[in-house]
């Protein structure tokens, strides 16, 4: 069984079938705490659906693993940065 099937079950989305992680051991994307994420991120590096994967993880609140080339900590930072940008845009729009 491949990583995408294990991660998503039988329900497959179109982008998942194009992912570089197809056929890769899913354990690579869920390293033990403190273990290197380098190999998993290398699989993601040139993936044509990297953005789709990352957006899926952000939209679904994935707390663990490497998704779209980012760790949970990196996704948390990205969520915060996006929230701050939304607030700044809303504040600028309401000030106009």
N, C-alpha and C positions, 0 to 999 in steps of 0.2 A: 504494500500500500504506500502511496506517495504522501508527501507533506501536505499538499493541498487537500486531499481526501481526508486525512486525519484531522486537519485543522477545521474544515468546514463540513465534514460529513458528506452525505450523498448529494446534497443540494450544491450544485456547482454553478458558479457565475461565469459568464463568458470570459472575463479577463483571467480568471484563475488557471484556465487551461493553457495560457500563454506564459505563465510564470516560470522563471528560472529554477524555482525550488521544486518543480515537478520531478519526482523521482529521487529527491534528496532526503536523507534521514531527518525527520522532523525534530529530533533531539538537538540537532545543530542550531535550530532557531530558538531553543529554550534552554540556554546554558545555565548551569548551576550558578548561584549567587557568587559574584566575584570572578567567575570564569570569563575568558576572552569571548568577545562577540565578533572578532575580526573575520573569522571564516564565514559566518552567516552573512555578515555585511558584504563580503566579497561576492557571494552568490547573488545578492541583491543589486550590486553595483551597476551592471549593465542591463538590468531587467527592463523590458519594454512596458511592463505593467506595474512598475515600482510605485508610481503615484497612486494608482488605483488601490493597491495593497495598503499603502499608508492611509489613504482616505477611509478605506474600510475599517482599519484599526481605530482611527480617530472617531469615526461615526459610531462604532460599536463599543467604545471604551475598553479596548483590549488592554489588559493590565500587565500581561507577561509576554515575553518573547520579542523577537526581532520581526518587525513588520515594515515593509517599504524601506528597509535599510536603517531603521531607527530603533533604538532600545526604548523601553518603557520610560526611562528618565528623559530621553531626548524627545519622545512624543509628548510628555508632560510639559516640557519647556515650550514646544511648538504650540500646544493648546493654549498655554498662558499668553504667549506672544500674539496669537491670533485674537484672543479675547481682548487684550489690551488695544490692539489695532481697531477692533470693532467698536470699543468704547470711545477711542479717540475720534473715529469717523462719526459716531453718533453725536458726540459732544460738539464737533465742528459743524455738523448739520443743524443741530438745534441752536447754535450760536448765530447762524446765518439768518 
